[in-house]
């Protein structure tokens, strides 16, 4: 009776004062977060930059088939797409999904004990199944499975209790929703190549995807990150991404959003050189950049085996050594490491993953100070492994020697992390007086050991007396207190067509007094440029040095002070960059590799290509041949050269003047391990026409996977000393 009287009263108030009731329904005016002040973004990103290490979880009803469909057992989370399972048949996996062994507190404990600071889990993957209690859809864990429990709510609470940031992955692409994709998956070959009309997709976006995102933020927040994916579909645009970014930020202003919300991703490399692209951080996938990306925020997401989701037959797990090396390598370049696990349909993180995470946790217990809240040093490392693409190509499983070292920094403390068991006298070459002129050290110690170490700074390196008993396994951190003032590192920035080289030298003053000195650029052993640099106490500066090379050939370049010339680098003039215009033709005619073949009518394309826009890739895979003509200078007579090629989806064969110089890629069974790897193909001197035209021809083909975009080659050509 009381409720009835209240309802009558409420009706009367609304009738007499409709403006009051209508005002309460009005949505707040949205704020534009696209042009955020740097100080505001820095404050919002602070926890994420400090964290450095997080857990990625791919969990859904695709864990029920566990990678097996028909006679094949090598599928993963893309099983619906790759096995072309019709929607009605795929929906039956939901009826079998009953993770009775799931324990949210245990999952979070595993992550925390591994040293991870945040957790990103799939709220909805490309298959369209919602792993949370959604009122927008009945195709979710509550309404469609026998489990009837909201696992995301349980994980959210467990993360809050244990001090882990809780974050969501959410797919823009949806193979299940009728307004996002065809109603019958068997009606088209590639469900990710969106075929629905724009009007239907807009309805999906506004009436389904956005309301689900609102549920996630309001029911499970506050969230650390909203991690989007599936943005490569034709229907999605940068403009929609900017709108969605603002939508999510208005729901929770301090949330962090990755760059896959828009078109800011450059394939698996993860980051376009576009400051206007929307998103807070780049997302290299199964890939580690070859060097620091400067002030750009980025995060490498990487699987522990070959799949993101659970695949019972996939036992190709990386070793604990390898995973620690990846963590160190990524952090030394200024990135975060998002390491994936794929739980079973019972709700268990695989034992192989748990074992490796436990090992990583033991290492982090000792060495965490060299990882958390650190920034990259001016050079990320030294040693043989530095020569590998991204430092850790999949063909490499362990550092070759104790010479492989990575650097991280926290204020005036430099950490040198040795990736192999150090020898009794460890020499760090880049910290010698020649290579770091003016820089000195006030103390050197080993992380995890209280005993003081003997050390000395020689011209050719910092030499550390390593104790007999080491504090941990896998990798070993040395803590170095910085002092003095001088050159911490330098980079070759570019060479123009007329031969002008541009060098950036990084100078820093660690002392409490003013400092003034000269910085010199040496070319072929002679001082070519000098600049006077003045620094206040505890300050730093980038010094730009320019010089025009007059003669073709190989030149030794070094940066130094006084008589200290530092580590030299070879610069080649002319600078032959393979990026730029190539000729492209679909087809598989082996005659296309011949030097004399007439390709004048072929399509002209630009490489490296962008994954989402090359040659109508989204609707017509760019399998075929790429050709480029170039002249190798006569001054290089007798020298072999090296050609660097980028990622390919999914295989290539490369020819120089009609002769095969290398091949790579292919999936399965190699999966990500091959096609995400930078290739370096050697061209022997006997194949080269010096001073005349040469032809590079590259065949890109389907070896059993999908795709077809060639995202290389990458210049410049290198001359090899033999």
Buried (B, 14 or more C-beta within 10 A) or exposed (E): EEEEEEEEEEEEEBEEEEEEEEEEEEEEEEEEBEEBEEEEBEEBBEBBBEBBBBBBBBBBBBBBBBBBBEEEBBBBBBBBBBBBBEBEEBBEBBEEBBBEEBBBBBBBBBBBBBBBBBBBBBBBBBBBBBBBBBEBBEBBBBBBBEBEBBBBBBBBBBBEEBEBBBBBBBBBBBBBBBBBBBEEBEEEEBBBBBBBEEEBBBBBBEEBBBBBBBBBBEBBBEBBBBBBBBBBBBBBEBEBBBBBBBBBBBBBEEBBBBBBBBBBBBBBBBBBEBEEBBBBBBBBBBBBBBBBBEEBBBBBBBBBBBBBBBBEBBEBBBEBBBBBBBBBBBBBBBBBBBBBBBBBBEBBBBEBBBEBBEBBBBBBEBBBBBBBBBEBBBBBBBBEBBEBBBBBBBEBEBBEBBBBBBBBBBEEBBBBBBBBBBEEEBBBBBBBBBBBBBBBBEEBBBBBBEEEBEBEBEEEBBBBEBBEEBBBBBBBBBBBBBEBBBBBBBBBEEBEEEBEBBBBBBBBBBBEEEBEBEBBBBBBEEEBBEBEBEBEEEBBBEBEBEBEBEEBBBBBBBBBBEEBBBBBBEBBBBBBBBBEEBBBBBEEEEEBBBBEBEBEEBEEBEBBBBBBEBBEBBEEBBBBBBBBEEEBBEBBEEBBBBBBBBBBBBBBBBBBBBEEBBBBBBBBEBBBBBBBBBBBBBBBBEBBEBEEEBBBBBBBBBBEBBBBBBBBBBBBBBBEEE
